Amino acid sequence: MSDLTLDAVRAGDVTMADVAITPQTLRAQADVARAHANPQLAENLLRAAELTAVGDEELLAVYEMLRPRRATAAELEAAAASFEARGAPRIAALLREAAAVYARRGLLRAGG
């Protein structure tokens, strides 16, 4: 930790990999949140643990899909199926929930 300084960052000696959080740490934090009667935070941390395996480009693409009128129901379902197949059931469920809510509220992009 003593090597993590602003000068080291500026010099390029510290990279994102040096400060990235691990899925194990996020799951441990979820356990603490659950033990302190905060199940919503626990679920958020467990979703974050699933997302550690996702590259930045894909993460930003999914974020964009979750904005109103940016994706069709079929596109959200395809993304959900992809996450589910890769062992990220919480992210898949979030995408499916978003698709259902967006359908009810008329917030899906037309065409699918």
Protein Blocks (a to p, Z undefined) as FASTA:
>chain_A
ZZmcfklmmnopacfklmcccfklmmmmmmmmmmnopaklmmmmmmmmmmmmpcfklmmm
mmmmmpghkacfklmmmmmmmmmmnopaklmmmmmmmmmmmmmnopacehZZ
